[in-house]
Amino acid sequence: MDTRKLVPLPSLFGILKPAVGPSSSHTLGPMRAGRRFREILEARPEPEAGGRIAVTLYGSLAHTGRGHLTDRALVAGLSGFGPEDLADRTIESIYQEAESTGVLLLANGGFVFRPSVDIFFDTQTPPQPHPNTVRFALHDLQGLVLLSSVYCSIGGGVVVDAAEFESLGEERAAHEASARGVVETCKRDRMSLADYMLAMEVEAHGHSQERVFDHVRRVWSLMSGSIDRGLATEGVLPGKLCVERRASAMLSRLEQRGETSRMLVAESTRASIYAIAVAEENAAGGAVVTAPTCGAAGVLPACLRIMKESLDLTEEQIYEALLVASAIGGLAVAKASIAGALVGCQGEVGVASAMAAAAVCHLLGGSVQDVVDRAAETALEHFLGLTCDPVAGLVQIPCIERNAAGAVSALNAANLAMVSGGRDRVSFDATLEVMHQTGLDLRSRYKETSLGGLAAVSDLDRDGVPDIPDDRRSAA
Ligand code: SF4
């Protein structure tokens, strides 16, 4: 196998990664931004005595940040926490602690910081340079800015500073990666897409094969856990919509139907319930895996679980399928975007569905071209133009059921690819390009601002809907 000519794709470590819900761009990204600013503060030789930290959120982060727990995540990051440190803590408890002390403690001193007054949601100033922009500033006692940093949360929990962001557009245009190039290389070297991804991780990113498999093993364990917890948990999701968790009851009803449910295609219904279980975990701030984002985290695990159960697959086959899915996610990151705030939900659930369709098609024995230009392409094609309009800024309506739709669509696309007879008219490259351009053309009200679409017309978001009592909140 000639790995010298492999075109690099973004690493699967960045596509499939542990996270806490409800949003990769609005929760995980701000958490990472907060931690980066903390590192800058800690690197200062002599912290300013009595300095004050202020954080301003712009654009989509300002519009939907409260529902997406952005302020909680920022405080966790500023307090030195990452998603991997939250086994025993919740971001809510970290926020409340910061609120009660009013001080941000660092290794080399402390600053005044009371989240409820020092985090601003600026919905008026146009966001620059990205729809998800956050600015951190350190002020002296007179209010003068001593230090500031601007970060952009560009999707999937990835954070870049403003200067890095400016160079990304050129990088995207110049990125050599293309689905066609990947497919041709696989054909030439007789590789599957999983082989390509594994070789590329080793050659381009310097990860050993052992490390790659450790990671996918962990990812699959986290994905499985999020399905199981979602199926075992009842109650009401956080937020004023009072959305009931349904996955557990739905599965019971499906199983009670027995043979009758077979007529109604039990596998796709079961996959939908698995997707809803993960999406409910995500909405509750639980542990999930970005695939490629938190909002769309249910699609891929649901499809892999139903495949494993239905075909009695081995763990190793699932790991291969995760490699395949991450290649499709990597192409979307390299050539388009997975940020709902930039391209709408087509970049989240649409790309998730394409990743899952590719993984399923690979498991069904499809060729690399079936996987990429038939399964992934078909799945993404039918989500083109999909807006992001979360009601009340919460990742619940329509997001939870949209994960189910993404899973069913992925299974269907993979099955169609297997009976396509090797015919396709539109390439995955072309569909990605159309998705990106369509996303840029969408008005910002349809891109994770909760100013348009379902979010604007739903009577669920009216004033006066009571918040739920703590004792009815989900344990997650
Ligand atoms: S509508 Fe889609 S992109 Fe928007 S928050 Fe929900 S899942 Fe994410």
Residues whose N, C-alpha, C, O or C-beta is under 5 A from the ligand:
A	BS01	SF4	G295 A296 G340 G344 C345 E348 T387 C388 D389 P390 V395 C399
